[in-house]
Amino acid sequence: MLDFIHNLFRSKAGTPAAWHAVALSPAQVQRHARWVEQRVYLNWLGPYFKAYHLRKGGAAGSRGFQVQLLQESGCKGVLLLYEPSIGPGNFRHFFEHLGERLTALGYHRACADQCRQHHEHHTETTLKQLFKPNPTDCPQTGNCNQQFGLVTIDLVAMNRQPLFIRLTSNAVLQPGFTPARSLDDLLKALLDAPAADAAIEAKITEYHDVF
């Protein structure tokens, strides 16, 4: 699985990927609102946050929730690897909710796009959300407060089965912007949450397969 994931990041020759805007249907909006109201997300926020710190500290195991660290030029992030116990329906809800949590931190969603690429033996689908900080000034400096920088949240699937959610932040280095806060701060703000109780755990099956 990790070899396949690494191949996804390699440059691809041939026809450029075709992206198009994507939006939830009214039924999906209603179902997702119920998922959020029931706080089903608590089943995974804390466990992924713990997995991140284990990975960062070099103590990650091979079982349970898995996180991979990303480090590229000017960009930092993580892969939240899909765990089958979550279910594809819940994982899509989780992807949408991470964006909602980011908007609550003072961001707006600049775009939501989808790309589907057909390969010889599989079809790769990527859902992408790009978030930009709201244009507010830092009271201490007068510079534009970029918070965590530009944030992208992707959901990548193979043959309609989820592989991972990729979350990256890219700092704006131009003059007139405050320094971007760290990836640690971003993940703490998004993922640090109390554990789910038994009633919330019981909701997993309701949304396991269908988004």
PASEBA-1860 file (N, C-alpha, C; in nm, 3 decimals):
! residues 211
1> MLDFIHNL> 0.082/-0.120/0.000/0.000/0.000/0.000/0.085/0.126/0.000 ~ 0.190/0.131/0.086/0.274/0.249/0.091/0.349/0.270/-0.039 ~ 0.391/0.160/-0.106/0.457/0.175/-0.236/0.363/0.239/-0.336 ~ 0.235/0.199/-0.335/0.138/0.258/-0.427/0.120/0.406/-0.396 ~ 0.111/0.440/-0.269/0.095/0.580/-0.230/0.215/0.663/-0.276 ~ 0.336/0.609/-0.260/0.454/0.683/-0.304/0.451/0.705/-0.455 ~ 0.400/0.608/-0.529/0.392/0.624/-0.674/0.296/0.736/-0.714 ~ 0.197/0.761/-0.633/0.101/0.867/-0.664/0.168/1.005/-0.667
9> FRSKAGTP> 0.278/1.020/-0.593/0.343/1.150/-0.584/0.447/1.170/-0.693 ~ 0.476/1.065/-0.769/0.573/1.079/-0.876/0.509/1.152/-0.994 ~ 0.591/1.221/-1.070/0.539/1.295/-1.185/0.481/1.198/-1.286 ~ 0.372/1.240/-1.350/0.302/1.155/-1.445/0.310/1.218/-1.583 ~ 0.348/1.138/-1.681/0.352/1.186/-1.818/0.215/1.167/-1.882 ~ 0.195/1.233/-1.995/0.070/1.214/-2.067/-0.024/1.331/-2.050 ~ -0.153/1.304/-2.067/-0.253/1.410/-2.064/-0.265/1.471/-1.924 ~ -0.262/1.603/-1.912/-0.278/1.666/-1.779/-0.412/1.628/-1.717
17> AAWHAVAL> -0.413/1.625/-1.584/-0.536/1.590/-1.513/-0.643/1.696/-1.538 ~ -0.767/1.652/-1.557/-0.879/1.744/-1.578/-0.958/1.758/-1.448 ~ -0.962/1.879/-1.395/-1.031/1.907/-1.271/-1.164/1.976/-1.300 ~ -1.264/1.949/-1.219/-1.391/2.020/-1.231/-1.451/2.039/-1.092 ~ -1.531/2.143/-1.078/-1.591/2.175/-0.948/-1.686/2.065/-0.906 ~ -1.694/2.041/-0.776/-1.782/1.938/-0.722/-1.856/1.996/-0.602 ~ -1.982/1.958/-0.587/-2.065/2.005/-0.475/-2.152/1.891/-0.426 ~ -2.189/1.895/-0.299/-2.275/1.793/-0.241/-2.418/1.812/-0.289
25> SPAQVQRH> -2.489/1.702/-0.304/-2.631/1.708/-0.336/-2.708/1.749/-0.211 ~ -2.832/1.798/-0.226/-2.912/1.833/-0.106/-2.924/1.717/-0.007 ~ -2.940/1.594/-0.059/-2.951/1.479/0.030/-2.821/1.456/0.106 ~ -2.707/1.473/0.038/-2.578/1.457/0.103/-2.555/1.565/0.208 ~ -2.596/1.687/0.177/-2.584/1.797/0.274/-2.663/1.765/0.400 ~ -2.783/1.715/0.383/-2.868/1.683/0.497/-2.810/1.568/0.580 ~ -2.762/1.465/0.510/-2.706/1.350/0.580/-2.577/1.391/0.653 ~ -2.497/1.473/0.589/-2.372/1.516/0.653/-2.401/1.602/0.776
33> ARWVEQRV> -2.501/1.689/0.767/-2.536/1.772/0.882/-2.577/1.685/1.001 ~ -2.646/1.576/0.974/-2.685/1.484/1.082/-2.562/1.415/1.140 ~ -2.468/1.377/1.054/-2.342/1.315/1.097/-2.266/1.408/1.191 ~ -2.261/1.536/1.155/-2.191/1.635/1.239/-2.267/1.656/1.370 ~ -2.398/1.668/1.361/-2.478/1.690/1.481/-2.461/1.577/1.581 ~ -2.445/1.455/1.530/-2.428/1.339/1.617/-2.283/1.321/1.662 ~ -2.195/1.410/1.617/-2.054/1.414/1.657/-1.982/1.282/1.628 ~ -2.015/1.222/1.516/-1.951/1.096/1.479/-1.801/1.115/1.457
41> YLNWLGPY> -1.760/1.237/1.421/-1.619/1.268/1.396/-1.530/1.243/1.516 ~ -1.588/1.242/1.638/-1.507/1.219/1.757/-1.444/1.080/1.760 ~ -1.497/0.990/1.677/-1.437/0.856/1.669/-1.296/0.859/1.610 ~ -1.260/0.967/1.537/-1.133/0.966/1.463/-1.044/1.088/1.486 ~ -1.098/1.200/1.533/-1.012/1.317/1.555/-0.897/1.284/1.650 ~ -0.930/1.243/1.770/-0.829/1.213/1.870/-0.734/1.102/1.829 ~ -0.785/0.988/1.777/-0.695/0.880/1.735/-0.595/0.922/1.628 ~ -0.637/1.004/1.531/-0.542/1.049/1.430/-0.441/1.148/1.490
49> FKAYHLRK> -0.485/1.229/1.584/-0.394/1.323/1.651/-0.288/1.245/1.729 ~ -0.329/1.140/1.797/-0.235/1.056/1.870/-0.139/0.987/1.774 ~ -0.192/0.936/1.662/-0.108/0.869/1.564/-0.004/0.964/1.506 ~ -0.042/1.091/1.489/0.053/1.191/1.439/0.170/1.207/1.535 ~ 0.140/1.220/1.663/0.247/1.241/1.760/0.334/1.115/1.775 ~ 0.273/0.997/1.763/0.353/0.875/1.767/0.447/0.868/1.647 ~ 0.395/0.902/1.528/0.478/0.901/1.408/0.590/1.003/1.419 ~ 0.557/1.122/1.465/0.657/1.228/1.478/0.765/1.191/1.579
57> GGAAGSRG> 0.726/1.119/1.684/0.822/1.079/1.786/0.894/0.951/1.755 ~ 0.864/0.889/1.640/0.931/0.766/1.601/0.881/0.642/1.672 ~ 0.762/0.650/1.732/0.709/0.537/1.809/0.585/0.475/1.745 ~ 0.559/0.507/1.618/0.439/0.455/1.553/0.450/0.305/1.530 ~ 0.340/0.233/1.552/0.337/0.090/1.528/0.281/0.060/1.390 ~ 0.254/-0.066/1.367/0.202/-0.109/1.236/0.052/-0.139/1.243 ~ -0.010/-0.118/1.357/-0.152/-0.144/1.373/-0.225/-0.016/1.412 ~ -0.357/-0.019/1.392/-0.437/0.096/1.430/-0.424/0.208/1.329
65> FQVQLLQE> -0.455/0.328/1.372/-0.453/0.443/1.283/-0.310/0.481/1.248 ~ -0.290/0.511/1.119/-0.156/0.540/1.068/-0.151/0.679/1.006 ~ -0.042/0.748/1.032/-0.018/0.880/0.975/0.122/0.881/0.914 ~ 0.134/0.939/0.795/0.264/0.959/0.731/0.293/1.109/0.724 ~ 0.418/1.147/0.749/0.457/1.287/0.745/0.499/1.325/0.604 ~ 0.466/1.448/0.564/0.503/1.500/0.433/0.591/1.623/0.452 ~ 0.696/1.632/0.374/0.785/1.749/0.379/0.833/1.776/0.238 ~ 0.786/1.885/0.179/0.829/1.924/0.047/0.872/2.070/0.052
73> SGCKGVLL> 0.923/2.121/-0.057/0.971/2.258/-0.062/0.859/2.356/-0.029 ~ 0.873/2.424/0.085/0.774/2.523/0.126/0.642/2.467/0.173 ~ 0.633/2.336/0.187/0.505/2.273/0.218/0.525/2.162/0.321 ~ 0.439/2.161/0.423/0.442/2.057/0.525/0.303/1.997/0.537 ~ 0.298/1.871/0.576/0.166/1.810/0.591/0.172/1.666/0.637 ~ 0.055/1.602/0.631/0.042/1.464/0.675/-0.054/1.389/0.582 ~ -0.037/1.259/0.580/-0.137/1.169/0.522/-0.206/1.098/0.637 ~ -0.337/1.108/0.641/-0.418/1.030/0.735/-0.463/0.907/0.659
81> LYEPSIGP> -0.397/0.794/0.683/-0.423/0.674/0.605/-0.557/0.614/0.643 ~ -0.628/0.567/0.543/-0.761/0.510/0.564/-0.751/0.381/0.643 ~ -0.839/0.365/0.738/-0.852/0.243/0.819/-0.989/0.182/0.788 ~ -0.994/0.053/0.744/-1.121/-0.006/0.701/-1.233/0.000/0.803 ~ -1.200/0.004/0.932/-1.305/0.011/1.034/-1.385/0.141/1.025 ~ -1.327/0.244/0.964/-1.396/0.372/0.949/-1.511/0.359/0.850 ~ -1.483/0.297/0.737/-1.582/0.285/0.630/-1.571/0.402/0.533 ~ -1.592/0.378/0.404/-1.579/0.486/0.305/-1.677/0.600/0.325
89> GNFRHFFE> -1.797/0.571/0.374/-1.894/0.678/0.399/-1.847/0.772/0.508 ~ -1.804/0.716/0.620/-1.753/0.800/0.730/-1.628/0.877/0.689 ~ -1.543/0.815/0.608/-1.419/0.882/0.569/-1.448/1.004/0.483 ~ -1.549/0.994/0.397/-1.587/1.111/0.317/-1.646/1.220/0.407 ~ -1.731/1.181/0.502/-1.783/1.278/0.598/-1.668/1.345/0.674 ~ -1.569/1.266/0.712/-1.454/1.317/0.789/-1.376/1.419/0.705 ~ -1.358/1.388/0.578/-1.292/1.481/0.485/-1.366/1.615/0.479 ~ -1.497/1.609/0.465/-1.577/1.732/0.459/-1.567/1.808/0.592
97> HLGERLTA> -1.569/1.734/0.702/-1.572/1.799/0.833/-1.439/1.867/0.866 ~ -1.328/1.811/0.821/-1.200/1.878/0.843/-1.202/2.017/0.781 ~ -1.262/2.029/0.663/-1.275/2.160/0.601/-1.364/2.252/0.682 ~ -1.471/2.198/0.738/-1.561/2.278/0.821/-1.490/2.328/0.947 ~ -1.407/2.244/1.004/-1.332/2.284/1.123/-1.232/2.394/1.088 ~ -1.178/2.387/0.967/-1.084/2.490/0.925/-1.154/2.625/0.905 ~ -1.273/2.622/0.848/-1.346/2.748/0.830/-1.380/2.810/0.966 ~ -1.403/2.726/1.066/-1.432/2.777/1.200/-1.310/2.846/1.262
105> LGYHRACA> -1.191/2.819/1.206/-1.068/2.880/1.256/-1.036/3.012/1.185 ~ -1.124/3.055/1.095/-1.102/3.181/1.027/-1.055/3.168/0.884 ~ -1.093/3.059/0.818/-1.059/3.033/0.678/-1.186/3.036/0.593 ~ -1.169/3.049/0.463/-1.278/3.030/0.369/-1.232/2.933/0.259 ~ -1.327/2.855/0.211/-1.294/2.757/0.107/-1.291/2.826/-0.028 ~ -1.174/2.825/-0.091/-1.157/2.892/-0.220/-1.205/2.806/-0.335 ~ -1.196/2.674/-0.322/-1.245/2.585/-0.429/-1.262/2.445/-0.374 ~ -1.348/2.369/-0.441/-1.368/2.227/-0.414/-1.378/2.159/-0.550
113> DQCRQHHE> -1.277/2.079/-0.584/-1.267/2.019/-0.717/-1.248/1.869/-0.708 ~ -1.272/1.804/-0.821/-1.253/1.660/-0.832/-1.179/1.628/-0.961 ~ -1.092/1.528/-0.955/-1.021/1.479/-1.072/-1.026/1.327/-1.072 ~ -1.056/1.268/-1.187/-1.057/1.122/-1.200/-0.964/1.084/-1.315 ~ -0.866/1.001/-1.284/-0.769/0.957/-1.384/-0.777/0.806/-1.399 ~ -0.788/0.762/-1.524/-0.798/0.619/-1.554/-0.662/0.565/-1.594 ~ -0.615/0.467/-1.521/-0.488/0.401/-1.550/-0.517/0.260/-1.600 ~ -0.412/0.188/-1.633/-0.431/0.056/-1.693/-0.504/-0.040/-1.599
121> HHTETTLK> -0.471/-0.036/-1.472/-0.526/-0.133/-1.379/-0.611/-0.071/-1.268 ~ -0.624/0.060/-1.266/-0.703/0.123/-1.160/-0.748/0.261/-1.203 ~ -0.846/0.312/-1.131/-0.893/0.449/-1.149/-0.865/0.526/-1.021 ~ -0.797/0.637/-1.035/-0.759/0.721/-0.921/-0.850/0.844/-0.916 ~ -0.914/0.866/-0.803/-1.003/0.982/-0.785/-0.950/1.068/-0.671 ~ -0.941/1.198/-0.697/-0.896/1.293/-0.595/-0.999/1.403/-0.578 ~ -1.041/1.424/-0.455/-1.122/1.539/-0.416/-1.031/1.638/-0.347 ~ -1.036/1.764/-0.389/-0.944/1.864/-0.337/-1.022/1.985/-0.288
129> QLFKPNPT> -0.988/2.029/-0.167/-1.040/2.154/-0.112/-0.923/2.246/-0.079 ~ -0.928/2.369/-0.129/-0.825/2.468/-0.100/-0.884/2.576/-0.011 ~ -0.814/2.607/0.098/-0.861/2.705/0.194/-0.761/2.818/0.208 ~ -0.815/2.941/0.215/-0.733/3.059/0.234/-0.778/3.131/0.361 ~ -0.683/3.189/0.436/-0.723/3.262/0.557/-0.805/3.385/0.521 ~ -0.903/3.415/0.604/-0.981/3.536/0.582/-0.890/3.658/0.593 ~ -0.916/3.763/0.514/-0.828/3.880/0.512/-0.844/3.966/0.637 ~ -0.772/3.930/0.741/-0.774/4.007/0.865/-0.631/4.048/0.900
137> DCPQTGNC> -0.617/4.165/0.962/-0.485/4.216/0.998/-0.446/4.173/1.139 ~ -0.319/4.152/1.157/-0.264/4.124/1.290/-0.260/4.257/1.368 ~ -0.324/4.264/1.486/-0.327/4.392/1.559/-0.189/4.437/1.605 ~ -0.093/4.346/1.624/0.040/4.384/1.672/0.127/4.441/1.559 ~ 0.116/4.383/1.439/0.207/4.422/1.331/0.138/4.500/1.219 ~ 0.007/4.485/1.206/-0.063/4.545/1.093/-0.054/4.465/0.966 ~ 0.025/4.357/0.968/0.036/4.271/0.851/-0.086/4.179/0.840 ~ -0.107/4.127/0.720/-0.217/4.032/0.700/-0.187/3.903/0.775
145> NQQFGLVT> -0.281/3.858/0.856/-0.263/3.738/0.938/-0.289/3.615/0.853 ~ -0.181/3.545/0.818/-0.200/3.427/0.733/-0.228/3.300/0.813 ~ -0.231/3.309/0.945/-0.257/3.194/1.031/-0.162/3.078/1.000 ~ -0.213/2.971/0.938/-0.130/2.853/0.907/-0.086/2.853/0.761 ~ -0.110/2.961/0.690/-0.080/2.965/0.547/-0.196/2.913/0.464 ~ -0.169/2.881/0.339/-0.269/2.818/0.253/-0.280/2.671/0.289 ~ -0.401/2.622/0.303/-0.421/2.484/0.347/-0.501/2.408/0.241 ~ -0.449/2.290/0.206/-0.517/2.203/0.110/-0.552/2.072/0.178
153> IDLVAMNR> -0.675/2.026/0.155/-0.719/1.897/0.208/-0.766/1.813/0.090 ~ -0.702/1.700/0.068/-0.736/1.609/-0.042/-0.785/1.476/0.012 ~ -0.876/1.415/-0.060/-0.916/1.276/-0.036/-0.884/1.198/-0.162 ~ -0.798/1.097/-0.150/-0.755/1.018/-0.265/-0.810/0.877/-0.251 ~ -0.870/0.828/-0.358/-0.928/0.694/-0.360/-0.880/0.618/-0.484 ~ -0.876/0.487/-0.473/-0.843/0.401/-0.586/-0.959/0.305/-0.608 ~ -1.013/0.306/-0.729/-1.130/0.223/-0.761/-1.241/0.245/-0.658 ~ -1.260/0.374/-0.623/-1.364/0.421/-0.532/-1.343/0.378/-0.386
161> QPLFIRLT> -1.230/0.317/-0.356/-1.198/0.283/-0.218/-1.098/0.385/-0.164 ~ -1.126/0.447/-0.048/-1.036/0.550/0.004/-0.897/0.496/0.034 ~ -0.797/0.581/0.009/-0.660/0.550/0.046/-0.612/0.638/0.162 ~ -0.633/0.769/0.149/-0.587/0.860/0.253/-0.649/0.997/0.234 ~ -0.643/1.074/0.342/-0.668/1.218/0.337/-0.532/1.286/0.353 ~ -0.502/1.374/0.260/-0.376/1.449/0.264/-0.406/1.592/0.306 ~ -0.338/1.637/0.410/-0.357/1.773/0.462/-0.222/1.844/0.459 ~ -0.213/1.954/0.384/-0.087/2.026/0.372/-0.108/2.175/0.396
169> SNAVLQPG> -0.004/2.240/0.445/-0.005/2.385/0.462/0.116/2.444/0.390 ~ 0.094/2.557/0.327/0.197/2.623/0.247/0.204/2.769/0.290 ~ 0.314/2.808/0.350/0.327/2.944/0.402/0.344/3.045/0.290 ~ 0.281/3.161/0.305/0.302/3.274/0.214/0.424/3.350/0.264 ~ 0.525/3.362/0.178/0.652/3.422/0.219/0.669/3.566/0.174 ~ 0.569/3.622/0.108/0.578/3.759/0.060/0.571/3.859/0.176 ~ 0.629/3.977/0.159/0.619/4.081/0.263/0.473/4.119/0.286 ~ 0.444/4.163/0.408/0.309/4.206/0.440/0.224/4.099/0.504
177> FTPARSLD> 0.282/3.978/0.525/0.210/3.869/0.590/0.280/3.831/0.720 ~ 0.204/3.794/0.819/0.263/3.741/0.941/0.326/3.605/0.913 ~ 0.423/3.562/0.994/0.477/3.426/0.978/0.367/3.322/0.999 ~ 0.371/3.215/0.921/0.271/3.109/0.936/0.296/3.030/1.063 ~ 0.189/2.994/1.129/0.201/2.908/1.247/0.236/2.766/1.203 ~ 0.280/2.684/1.296/0.338/2.554/1.264/0.232/2.450/1.229 ~ 0.279/2.342/1.167/0.192/2.228/1.139/0.140/2.167/1.269 ~ 0.224/2.164/1.372/0.178/2.115/1.503/0.057/2.193/1.550
185> DLLKALLD> 0.063/2.326/1.538/-0.049/2.410/1.582/-0.174/2.382/1.498 ~ -0.155/2.364/1.368/-0.269/2.338/1.281/-0.337/2.206/1.317 ~ -0.259/2.102/1.335/-0.317/1.971/1.365/-0.380/1.969/1.504 ~ -0.321/2.040/1.597/-0.381/2.049/1.730/-0.518/2.116/1.721 ~ -0.526/2.225/1.642/-0.652/2.298/1.629/-0.758/2.213/1.559 ~ -0.716/2.128/1.465/-0.812/2.048/1.389/-0.848/1.916/1.455 ~ -0.751/1.851/1.519/-0.769/1.712/1.561/-0.778/1.689/1.711 ~ -0.729/1.782/1.789/-0.729/1.760/1.934/-0.872/1.770/1.986
193> APAADAAI> -0.928/1.657/2.028/-1.069/1.652/2.070/-1.087/1.537/2.168 ~ -1.192/1.541/2.249/-1.218/1.433/2.345/-1.253/1.303/2.274 ~ -1.238/1.194/2.345/-1.270/1.064/2.289/-1.420/1.047/2.274 ~ -1.459/0.963/2.178/-1.601/0.932/2.158/-1.651/0.840/2.271 ~ -1.776/0.861/2.311/-1.835/0.769/2.408/-1.902/0.653/2.334 ~ -1.961/0.562/2.409/-2.019/0.442/2.349/-2.132/0.475/2.253 ~ -2.213/0.575/2.285/-2.325/0.612/2.198/-2.276/0.665/2.064 ~ -2.167/0.742/2.066/-2.111/0.796/1.941/-2.043/0.685/1.862
201> EAKITEYH> -1.975/0.594/1.930/-1.913/0.480/1.861/-2.018/0.396/1.789 ~ -2.136/0.387/1.848/-2.243/0.306/1.788/-2.294/0.365/1.657 ~ -2.266/0.493/1.631/-2.312/0.558/1.509/-2.227/0.524/1.388 ~ -2.111/0.462/1.408/-2.020/0.435/1.298/-2.087/0.351/1.191 ~ -2.159/0.248/1.231/-2.218/0.156/1.133/-2.325/0.224/1.048 ~ -2.393/0.324/1.102/-2.500/0.391/1.029/-2.446/0.462/0.904 ~ -2.322/0.511/0.912/-2.265/0.588/0.801/-2.148/0.515/0.736 ~ -2.126/0.390/0.771/-2.004/0.317/0.732/-1.985/0.312/0.580
209> DVF> -2.090/0.280/0.507/-2.074/0.251/0.364/-2.126/0.361/0.272 ~ -2.225/0.436/0.315/-2.292/0.531/0.225/-2.271/0.672/0.272 ~ -2.227/0.759/0.181/-2.211/0.900/0.211/-2.339/0.974/0.167
END
